[in-house]
């Protein structure tokens, strides 16, 4: 099943756990996935693993709990 082919989806807190599993499933379904998290090492590992399995995945550091994080870490 490729029901999400061509869709673009952002997964917040996607470096590990449920977020990473969600990103994996979305990528398997054909979505382009942007994974965001404050855990840089986990983020890099997740993006590498999903990309190696054929997913179109990018990672971006971001902190949804901090309104100013985007301007400090662009």
N, C-alpha and C positions, 0 to 999 in steps of 0.2 A: 504494500500500500504506500502510495506517495501523495497523500492528500494535502501536503503543505508545500509542494513544489512551487518555487518562485516566491514564496512568502518570506518576509524579513521579520525576525523576532528577536527581542532583547530579553535576556535572562539575567536578572539582578541576583547577586549572591550565588553565582553559578560555578564557583571554583571547586566546590566539594559538595558531598552529600546529595540532598534532594535537588538542589540547583543544577549540579553537574549531571545528574541522571535525567533531569528535564531537558537540558541542553542536548544531551546525547540522543534522546528520543526524537526531539524536534529535528536534529540534523539527519537522523535516520529516515525521517518522513520527508526529507527533501527541502526543508527550510534553510535559509541562510541565517546563521545565528551569531549574534553579538553577545558574548559572555562578559559580564562585568562583575568585579569584586575588589575588595581591598586586599585580599590574600594574593599577592603577586606570584608567589611560587606555585601555589595551587592553581591559579588562573593559567599560568604558562603550561603546566602539565596537562590540564584539561583540554586546552586549545590544541596542544600538540597531539594528544591522544585522539581527539575527535577528527582532526584534520587528517591524521594518518589513516583513519578508517573511512576516508572519502567525504567527510562532511565539509561544508563551506562554513568555516567558523573563524571568528576573530575575537580577540580579547581586548578589554579596555579596563584599566583601573578606574573605579569610581566608588564613591561613598555616598549612598543615598541619605544617610543620616546627617550629613554635613552640607548645608546649603552653599558654603564657599569652596567646597572641595574641587569643583570643576575648574574654577579660576586658578587654583594653586597647582593643579596637577595635569593640565592639558597636554 
